[in-house]
């Protein structure tokens, strides 16, 4: 299985009268995310499913990916919130569904969670060495059998500027 960890696009700044979970993509964030989605489509990338954090900015990013034709399936997952835990996600969401080995799954979420998840899959622990830029993407191949924890391989790390 291939996991594509995608950070949401540029969002509104923090404001006292705006809840963090309601922050939307800015016009610039929307425009850049749309350009990146079109570039991914030109690279013939397609996801079997896009899972997204239910927070507005992540969900809007996922909707842009869907609108571009990168997938036809979108689901929100509370595991991709700020307090999401990869072990819980693997146990509750991924393992019971028994996806085929060739599945491409996109996870749209937030930092530092996505980078921590990647590090745990790659090295077995979060080392705070990886940083995923807004609208950036990281690809990780999970092993065909056994635990993915510390046994996965990174095959893609792209800052957004290389896709614009």
C-alpha positions in Angstrom: 0.0 0.0 0.0 1.1 3.5 -0.7 0.2 6.3 1.6 0.4 9.9 0.4 0.5 12.4 3.3 -0.7 15.8 2.1 -0.7 18.9 4.3 -3.6 21.3 3.8 -3.1 24.5 1.7 -2.4 28.0 3.1 -5.2 28.9 5.5 -6.5 32.0 7.3 -4.4 33.3 10.1 -5.3 32.6 13.7 -7.9 35.2 14.9 -9.4 35.6 18.4 -13.0 35.4 17.0 -12.4 32.4 14.7 -12.2 28.9 16.0 -9.1 27.1 14.7 -11.1 24.2 13.2 -13.1 26.8 11.2 -10.1 28.4 9.5 -10.5 28.2 5.7 -8.1 28.2 2.8 -7.1 31.7 1.7 -7.6 32.6 -2.0 -3.9 32.1 -2.5 -4.0 28.8 -0.6 -6.9 27.6 -2.8 -5.2 28.7 -6.0 -1.9 27.0 -5.2 -3.6 23.8 -4.1 -5.5 23.8 -7.4 -2.3 24.2 -9.4 -0.6 21.4 -7.4 -3.7 19.1 -7.9 -3.5 19.7 -11.7 0.3 18.9 -11.7 -0.4 15.6 -9.8 -3.0 14.8 -12.3 -0.5 15.4 -15.2 1.8 13.0 -13.4 -1.0 10.4 -13.7 -1.4 10.1 -9.9 -4.7 8.7 -8.7 -5.8 7.8 -5.2 -8.2 5.0 -4.4 -9.5 7.0 -1.4 -8.8 10.4 0.1 -9.1 10.6 3.9 -9.2 14.0 5.4 -9.2 15.8 8.7 -12.7 17.2 9.3 -11.1 20.7 10.0 -12.3 23.1 7.3 -8.9 23.9 5.7 -8.0 20.2 5.3 -11.4 19.3 4.0 -11.3 22.1 1.5 -7.9 20.8 0.3 -9.3 17.3 -0.1 -12.3 18.7 -2.1 -9.8 20.4 -4.4 -8.1 17.1 -5.0 -11.4 15.4 -5.7 -12.5 18.2 -8.1 -9.2 17.8 -10.0 -10.0 14.1 -10.6 -7.4 12.6 -8.3 -10.0 10.4 -6.6 -13.7 9.8 -6.6 -13.9 8.9 -2.9 -13.6 11.2 0.1 -14.1 10.4 3.8 -13.4 12.5 6.9 -11.5 10.8 9.7 -11.2 12.1 13.2 -7.8 10.3 13.4 -6.4 13.1 11.2 -7.2 15.8 13.7 -4.4 17.4 15.8 -4.9 14.8 18.5 -4.9 11.9 16.1 -2.8 8.9 16.9 -1.2 6.7 14.2 -1.4 3.5 16.3 -5.2 4.0 16.8 -5.6 4.8 13.1 -3.7 1.7 12.0 -5.7 -0.5 14.5 -9.2 1.0 14.0 -9.1 2.1 10.4 -6.5 0.5 8.2 -6.0 -3.0 9.5 -9.6 -4.2 9.7 -10.3 -3.0 6.1 -7.7 -5.3 4.6 -6.9 -3.2 1.5 -5.2 -4.7 -1.5 -1.5 -4.2 -1.7 -1.7 -1.9 -4.7 -4.0 0.6 -2.9 -3.1 4.3 -3.0 -4.5 6.2 0.0 -4.2 9.9 0.5 -4.3 11.4 4.0 -5.0 15.1 4.2 -4.1 16.7 7.5 -1.9 19.0 9.6 1.5 19.5 10.9 3.3 18.2 13.0 1.0 15.1 13.0 1.7 14.1 9.4 5.4 14.4 9.8 5.3 12.5 13.1 3.2 9.7 11.5 5.7 9.5 8.6 8.6 9.2 11.0 6.9 6.5 13.0 6.2 4.5 9.9 9.8 5.0 8.7 11.9 4.9 11.9 9.5 3.6 14.6 9.5 6.9 16.5 8.9 10.6 15.9 12.2 12.3 15.7 10.9 15.7 14.5 13.3 15.6 11.5 10.8 15.9 8.7 8.6 18.9 7.9 5.8 18.9 5.5 5.1 22.4 3.9 1.6 23.6 3.3 0.2 21.7 0.3 3.3 19.6 0.3 3.2 15.8 -0.1 5.1 12.8 1.2 4.7 9.2 -0.2 5.3 6.2 2.0 5.1 2.6 1.0 3.9 0.2 3.7 5.3 -3.3 3.8 3.2 -6.1 2.2 3.0 -8.0 5.5 3.5 -7.4 9.2 3.6 -4.2 11.1 4.2 -0.9 9.2 5.8 0.6 12.3 9.4 1.4 11.5 9.4 -0.8 8.4 8.0 1.5 5.8 9.9 3.3 3.0 9.6 6.9 1.8 9.5 7.2 -2.0 8.3 10.8 -2.3 8.9 14.1 -0.5 7.9 17.2 -2.5 7.6 20.7 -1.3 4.8 22.6 -3.1 7.2 24.9 -5.0 8.3 22.0 -7.1 4.7 21.3 -8.2 3.7 24.9 -9.0 
